[in-house]
Amino acid sequence: MSVETRQPRDVARRLADRARSVKSARSDGWRRETFTLERGEARAKAREWFDLYPKAAYMTEIEFWRELEDGRIEFTIRRLPSAD
């Protein structure tokens, strides 16, 4: 049985590698897309997503939205990558 000695730099390197891999690929499993559109276009885009990815199958939802000063709507839609 060998005893492994760990240096602080080894721990730091491992944590940095893990942070980079999490940053490059979201680990929560959701697909997200953010749009900034006029109000009517935003409604149409949301309807399009809900038609393509029904809420019952993909758990599609508007995760975040806000009205910008110029009247456009910024919103993020999230969904599962596939339906089982």
C-alpha positions in Angstrom: 0.0 0.0 0.0 1.5 3.3 -1.0 1.0 6.6 0.7 0.3 9.5 -1.6 1.5 12.9 -0.5 -0.5 15.8 -1.7 0.9 19.2 -2.1 -1.3 22.3 -2.0 -0.4 22.9 -5.7 -1.8 19.5 -6.6 -5.1 20.3 -4.9 -5.2 23.7 -6.5 -4.5 22.3 -10.0 -7.3 19.7 -9.6 -9.8 22.3 -8.5 -8.8 24.6 -11.4 -9.2 21.7 -13.9 -12.7 20.9 -12.4 -13.8 24.5 -12.6 -12.7 24.8 -16.3 -14.6 21.6 -17.2 -17.8 22.8 -15.5 -17.5 26.2 -17.1 -17.1 24.7 -20.6 -20.1 22.3 -20.3 -22.9 23.2 -18.0 -23.5 20.3 -15.6 -27.2 21.1 -14.8 -28.4 19.4 -18.1 -30.6 22.3 -19.3 -30.3 23.9 -22.8 -30.7 27.6 -22.7 -31.1 30.3 -25.3 -31.4 34.0 -24.7 -33.2 36.4 -27.1 -33.7 40.1 -27.3 -36.7 41.0 -29.5 -39.6 43.4 -30.0 -42.6 42.4 -27.9 -44.6 40.8 -30.7 -41.5 38.9 -32.0 -40.7 37.8 -28.5 -44.2 36.3 -28.1 -43.9 34.5 -31.4 -40.5 33.1 -30.6 -41.8 31.8 -27.2 -44.8 30.2 -28.9 -42.4 28.6 -31.5 -40.3 27.1 -28.7 -43.3 25.8 -26.8 -44.6 24.2 -30.1 -41.3 22.6 -30.9 -40.5 21.6 -27.3 -43.7 21.0 -25.4 -43.6 21.8 -21.7 -44.9 18.3 -20.7 -42.0 16.5 -22.5 -39.1 19.0 -22.3 -40.1 21.0 -19.2 -39.7 24.1 -21.4 -40.0 27.4 -19.5 -39.2 31.1 -19.6 -36.4 31.2 -17.1 -35.9 34.9 -17.1 -37.4 38.0 -18.8 -37.2 41.7 -18.6 -38.3 44.8 -20.6 -35.4 46.9 -21.7 -35.6 50.7 -21.8 -36.2 50.7 -25.6 -39.2 48.5 -25.2 -37.6 45.3 -26.4 -38.0 42.1 -24.3 -34.9 40.1 -23.3 -35.7 36.6 -22.2 -34.1 33.2 -21.6 -35.8 30.0 -22.4 -34.7 26.7 -21.0 -35.6 23.1 -21.8 -34.3 19.6 -21.4 -32.1 18.4 -24.3 -34.4 15.5 -25.2 -37.7 13.9 -24.1 -37.8 10.4 -22.8 
